[in-house]
Structures are given as structure tokens and as C-alpha cells.
Amino acid sequence: MWFDTLVYDLVEPDVMVEFRFRKDKKLYEEAKNKTRFYHDWAIYMFGFQMGRLASKLEHEHDVPLEKFPYELYFREKYPDAILVNKHSKETLNIEFEEFSSLFHGHDPKECDLIVCLVDDWDERKLGKQPVDIYEIKSGKLHKTEIEK
């Protein structure tokens, strides 16, 4: 499955081997009975990528973690989060989706960026892409042609 490959590519395999997994049948059954929300996976993977970026800045460019310029604030309404650049005081309204097509029906005027696992926006079916889309799977930003 592409998702497993994505996680494997983002996490160093040696690190995963060092995790202290344990055999706990009750906990395993509880996890298997939970519904996995891919919306949450998009949030998790985006956070993971931000963490890797912060680490890269720290190790390769001597930027301490406390100087990492981005903060993500979650809200309980649409859109899901606000990404803040602490240095410039600029903000982005972000909506997280498993697939970009699930954004269809939301008000694009209130959102600046869709962060999704897979960008499957089909202009023939859904019309022009209303806002920029960041696809976690490819790491690519797909810019909209529509001016806000």
C-alpha cells in the first residue's frame, strides 16, 4: 500500500526498529476496533514532515528548534487549522483531507490551503481547483489558477 511506503520513506527504518514495542493483546484489540480517520493521518503526516524540516534546519543550518518559524494551531471548526509564520506574522487557513476531492463542498473563501495525503482533484468532475493543494504523498504544492 502506498501509505506504508510513505511512512517507510519518511521514517528511518533503523529508528523504527529501536521503538520499544510490546505485546499487549488487550491494547492490540482496542486499536484494531478503533476507526482510523485518514483525515487524522493527513494531520499526523504533515506534522511529521514539519518536524523533519525543523530537525533538518537545526542540524544542517544551525537553526535551533525554538527558532523554527512555524506554529500550527488547531480549531474545532472549518478550516481545521491556522499555520502561523512567527517571524512575518503571516497566516494560512488549512483544511486537512485524506483526498483533495473531499474538500468539494467547503467554502474556498475561508481556506488558503488543502493538505491531503493524495491529490485527486479532477477538474472535469469538480471544476477548477479552488485553493492551493499540498500533497503529502509527493511533497508537491499544486497552485490554483484562481485568484482569491
Number of C-alpha atoms within 10 A of each C-alpha: 5 8 12 9 11 15 14 12 10 13 14 10 11 8 8 11 9 8 8 6 8 8 7 8 9 9 11 11 10 9 11 10 9 8 7 10 10 15 17 13 17 23 21 12 19 20 13 15 16 16 14 14 13 19 17 14 16 16 12 8 9 10 15 12 14 8 12 18 14 17 12 16 12 12 10 7 7 15 21 17 19 19 16 17 15 13 10 9 9 10 15 16 19 23 25 26 24 23 19 22 19 16 21 13 8 13 11 18 10 14 20 18 24 29 25 28 26 20 23 13 19 12 11 7 8 13 10 13 20 25 21 19 24 22 23 20 17 11 12 11 15 15 13 14 11 10 6 9
